[in-house]
Amino acid sequence: KGFLMVSATPLTRSSHHAGEDFAKLRAARAAKQGS
């Protein structure tokens, strides 16, 4: 159904870093929402 979030940093070209970047983005987003 599409993507909820796309990580488009230079490091995300390798899937090895993609999961790591996504975890950081998700954590940062959760912190902003105060959850």
C-alpha positions in Angstrom: 0.0 0.0 0.0 3.0 2.3 -0.3 5.6 3.6 2.2 4.8 5.3 5.5 8.3 6.7 5.6 11.2 6.8 3.2 14.8 7.2 4.4 16.7 9.2 1.8 20.0 9.9 3.3 23.3 9.3 1.4 24.0 6.2 3.6 20.7 4.6 2.8 22.0 3.3 -0.6 23.2 0.2 1.2 20.4 -1.9 2.8 22.8 -2.5 5.7 22.4 1.0 6.9 18.8 1.3 6.0 17.5 -0.5 9.0 19.7 1.5 11.3 18.7 4.8 9.8 15.0 3.8 10.0 15.4 2.9 13.7 16.9 6.4 14.4 14.2 8.2 12.4 11.5 6.3 14.1 13.0 7.0 17.5 13.3 10.7 16.7 9.8 10.9 15.4 8.4 9.2 18.5 10.3 11.6 20.7 8.8 14.6 18.8 5.3 13.2 19.4 6.0 12.7 23.0 5.3 9.0 23.0 
